[in-house]
């Protein structure tokens, strides 16, 4: 009988605290959002292909970020409940999303 590989989508958190955070994710990032003003949530698949470290940081709209000659890219945007805060998840380093069209 053939074996079936299954995958799941798991949730991780990146604090809104002006610091870079290394998260080891089990697969690609598929979505970001926020339900609280102090954290951005990241959903990633467990596709079994790889666990990789991602160097992530949250920036607010209008907040300066390092433009490291293509080393930092935008992963996604999350609007906090009520709409007063808008967070932008940035990633730096070699494991940033290869398919991003917006390299900052």
C-alpha positions as CSV (number, residue, x, y, z in Angstrom):
1,X,0.0,0.0,0.0
2,X,1.5,3.4,-0.9
3,X,2.3,5.8,1.9
4,X,0.7,9.2,2.0
5,X,2.6,12.2,3.1
6,X,0.5,14.8,5.0
7,X,1.2,18.4,5.8
8,X,-0.2,20.9,8.2
9,X,-0.2,24.7,8.6
10,X,1.2,26.0,11.9
11,X,1.2,29.4,13.5
12,X,4.2,31.3,14.9
13,X,4.6,34.8,16.4
14,X,7.0,37.6,15.8
15,X,6.9,40.3,18.6
16,X,6.5,44.0,17.7
17,X,9.6,45.1,19.7
18,X,12.1,46.8,17.3
19,X,14.3,43.7,17.2
20,X,15.1,41.0,14.7
21,X,13.9,37.5,15.6
22,X,15.2,34.2,14.2
23,X,12.3,31.7,13.7
24,X,12.9,28.1,12.5
25,X,9.9,27.4,10.3
26,X,9.0,24.0,9.0
27,X,8.2,25.2,5.5
28,X,7.3,28.2,3.4
29,X,5.3,31.2,4.9
30,X,1.8,31.1,3.5
31,X,0.1,34.0,5.4
32,X,0.7,36.7,8.0
33,X,-1.9,38.6,10.1
34,X,-2.4,40.1,13.6
35,X,-5.1,39.8,16.2
36,X,-3.2,41.7,18.9
37,X,-1.3,45.0,18.6
38,X,2.0,43.6,20.1
39,X,2.6,40.6,17.8
40,X,2.4,39.6,14.1
41,X,1.4,36.0,13.4
42,X,3.0,33.9,10.7
43,X,1.5,30.7,9.3
44,X,3.9,28.2,7.6
45,X,3.3,24.8,6.1
46,X,4.9,21.6,7.4
47,X,5.6,20.4,3.9
48,X,8.4,18.2,5.0
49,X,10.9,19.8,2.6
50,X,12.9,21.7,5.1
51,X,13.1,23.6,8.3
52,X,14.9,26.9,7.7
53,X,15.8,29.8,9.9
54,X,14.1,33.1,9.0
55,X,15.4,36.4,10.4
56,X,12.2,38.5,10.8
57,X,11.3,41.9,12.2
58,X,8.1,43.9,12.3
59,X,8.1,47.6,11.2
60,X,5.3,50.0,11.5
61,X,4.1,52.1,8.6
62,X,6.5,55.1,8.2
63,X,9.2,53.6,10.4
64,X,12.6,53.6,8.8
65,X,14.1,50.2,7.9
66,X,17.6,49.1,6.6
67,X,17.7,49.1,2.8
68,X,20.6,46.6,2.6
69,X,21.2,46.4,-1.1
70,X,18.5,43.7,-1.6
71,X,19.3,41.8,1.6
72,X,15.9,42.8,3.2
73,X,12.5,42.1,1.7
74,X,8.9,42.6,2.5
75,X,7.1,39.4,3.5
76,X,3.6,40.8,4.2
77,X,1.5,43.4,5.8
78,X,-1.0,42.9,8.7
79,X,-3.6,45.4,9.9
80,X,-4.2,45.3,13.7
81,X,-7.8,45.1,14.9
82,X,-9.5,48.5,14.6
83,X,-7.1,49.5,11.8
84,X,-5.1,52.1,13.8
85,X,-1.8,50.1,13.4
86,X,-0.4,48.6,10.3
87,X,2.6,46.2,10.6
88,X,5.0,45.2,7.9
89,X,6.9,41.9,8.3
90,X,10.4,42.1,6.9
91,X,13.0,39.4,6.4
92,X,16.7,39.7,6.0
93,X,19.4,37.2,4.9
94,X,19.8,34.3,2.5
95,X,16.5,32.6,3.3
96,X,14.2,35.5,2.4
97,X,11.4,34.5,0.0
98,X,12.8,33.8,-3.5
99,X,9.5,34.7,-5.2
100,X,9.2,38.2,-3.7
101,X,8.8,40.9,-6.2
102,X,9.5,43.6,-3.6
103,X,13.1,43.7,-2.6
104,X,13.8,46.7,-0.4
